[in-house]
Amino acid sequence: MIFVPPAFVGDAVMEAAEAGIELAVIITEGAPVKDMQMAKAYATKHNMKTIGPNCPGIITAEECKIGIMPGMIFKKGNVGLISKSGTLTYEGANQVVKEGFGITTAVGIGGDPIIGLSYKQILPMFEADPETEAIVMIGEIGGDLEIQAAKLIKEQITKPVVAFIAGQTAPKGKTMGHAGAIVSGTAGTAAEKMAALEAVGVKVVVSPAEIGKAVAEVLAKK
């Protein structure tokens, strides 16, 4: 787990990769973009996967945690969770647990402009996991990772997916919280992402408070 000041994140990632570490979880927020571009390429060259930066980490409920999330929220169950937001990772898990289900693994992928593992890599992992019966995907405004995820869901994912996109009322051109959460023109809006996900059969909710009930609904249809 990498938890150093932003200016040192790139070097820390490359040092871990050179040491043969297979997975680095980067908690730090605000790592310089150029540093992360170089570090990500270096990690890939050395076959090291990265999660983050600007993330809460990864947890397999009641088994293992690499990160800073409150473990007591994550009860073992049958729902996989992927989220850009740390706080919404916790809220999403809590909503699922309150409905009587639980979490297989939750991954906070981070909200910085350059991140490691994303929806495209993690969704197929949940698809292949026999313990995961449904997937919760939490995104936000900015970038096109959720659009890419929608295309992948259409082509590869057979398990039901519930999604929430944060930033539905965010003004254009203004960074909201995360460095990657910025809308430019008509690209990267919550509406665009919600429409793309709905078009491929994802159950999209307009509030995080609806995540648990939506999970119950899609699992009842299986």
N, C-alpha and C positions, 0 to 999 in steps of 0.2 A: 504494500500500500504506500503510495507516494503522497506525502502531506508536507510539502515544503513551500516556501514563498514562490510566487509566480515566476520570478526571474530565473529560478533554478529548476523549474519543472522539466524543461527540455533535456538538460544534462542528466537529471535523475532518471528520466525514462531511458535514455541511451545507456547509462551506466547499468541499469537493470537488465536491459536487453543483452548487453555485452557479457553480463554475468550468467546468462543462460536462463533467466527467469522466464516462465511460460506465460504468465498473466500479470499485468501491472494495473492496479486500480488507482486512478489519479483523482484525489479528492479536491485539490487546489482549484480555486476559481480564478479566471483572468490570466491564464498563461499566455504569453505573447504568441500571436498567430503564426508568425514566421518560425519561431522556436518549435511549435507543435507540428508544423508541416514537416520540418526536418526530423523531429523525433519520431513522428508516426512512420515516416519512410524508413527510418533506421530500425524501428521495432519490427516492421513488416519484413525487412531484409533478414532479421535475426529470428524470425518465426515467433515473435512475442505478440500476444494479443493484448490490447489495452482497453480499459473501460474508463470513460471520462476524457478530459478533465471536467471539473465542476460537476461532480456527481456524488451521490451518497454511497455508492458501491453496489455490491451484489450480496444477496442472501438466499440460501436454500433453507427454507423454514425449518427450525428446530434441529438443524444439522451443522451449518457452517455459515459464517458471515465474514466478508472482507469489506469493511466500510464503517459508516457512522450512523446507520439507521437504528432506531430503537427496536431491538429484536423481539420484544414482547408483543408487538403488534402483529407479527407474522406467524400465524398458526398454520400448521402443515395441512395441505389440502390438494386440490386438483386444478388450480388456476395459475397460469404463468402471467407475469406482469413485466412490462417494459415501459419505462417512463423517462422523459427528459427532465422532469422536475423532481427534486428530492422530496419536498413537502407533499406533492401529489402522489408520490410513490407510497408514502405512509398512509395518506388519506384513501387511496385506491385499495390498498391492502385491508385497511380497517373496514371499508364498506363491504368488501367481499366476505370478510370474517363475520361481520354483523348479520349477514344473510345466511350464515350456517355453513359456508364453504371455507376454503383456506388457500394457501399459496404453496405452489411447488417451489419456484424460484422467482425472485424479483430482481430486476436489473435496472439501476438508474444509469442511463447512458450519458447524461450530462447535457448542459445547455450552452457550452462554449461553441464558437464557430467551427473549430476543428476538434472532432472527437474520434474515438476508436470504434469499438463495436457499436453497430446501430441496429435499427429494426431489420434491415435486410439480412444481417448475419444471425440475429437472435430469433427471429420468427421461425426460420427453418429448424432451429434447435428445439423449440417448443413443439413444433409439428412432429418431430421425431421422438419426443419424450413420451413414453407410454403412460406416465403419471399425470401429464397435463391434458385436461379435457377441454379447456377453454383458455383464451388469451385476452388479457386486458392491455391495451396500448394507449398510453397517455402522451400526447404531443403538445405542440404549441406553435404560435405564429413564427414565421421566419424560415428561410431555407426551403428545401423540397424533400426532406427525408421522409415525411409522411406520404407524399405523392409517390415516391419510389416504393414505399411499403405497400401502398394500395395496389400497384402493379404486381408486386411479388405475391400478395395475398390472392389476387385473381388467378395467378398461374400455379402457385405451389401449396397454398394453405387450405386444408379441408376442415380444420377445427374452427368452431365459432369464435369470432373476435368482437370484443366490445372496445370502443374508442371514445376518448374525450380529448378535445383540442382546446387548450387554454389560450386566452387572449382574444376572445370573440368581439370585444368592444375596444380593442387597442387602436389608437390613431396611426395612420400611415407615417412611416419615416421616423418613428420614435422607438428607441430600444426599450423594451419592457422587461426589466429584471435581468434575464440572461443576456449575455453578449450576442448570442445567436438569434434572439427573439426580436427581430425587426422586420417590418413589412416594407417592401419596395414596390411601389406601383400596385398592380393587381396580383403580383406574385407573392406567395407565402402567407396569404391571409387565412384566417381560421375557416371562413366560408368555403374557400377553394379546397382546403384539405378535407373538411367535413363532407363536401359533395363527392370528392374523389373516393373516399372510403365508403360512403353509402352506396356508390355506384357499383362496388364490387361485393356488396352484401354484408358489410360490417355494420354492426349495431352501434350507431353513433348517439351519444347522449350529450345534452347541452349543459349539464352540471355534474361535477364530480360526485354530488350526493346521490346521483342516479346510477352510479357504476354497479353497486352491489345488486340492485334490483334487475338491472339489465343482464348481469351474469346469470342470475337465477332464471331469467326468462329464456336465454339462449340455451342453457343446459337442460331446461325442461323440454325443449324441442328435440333434443338428441335421441 
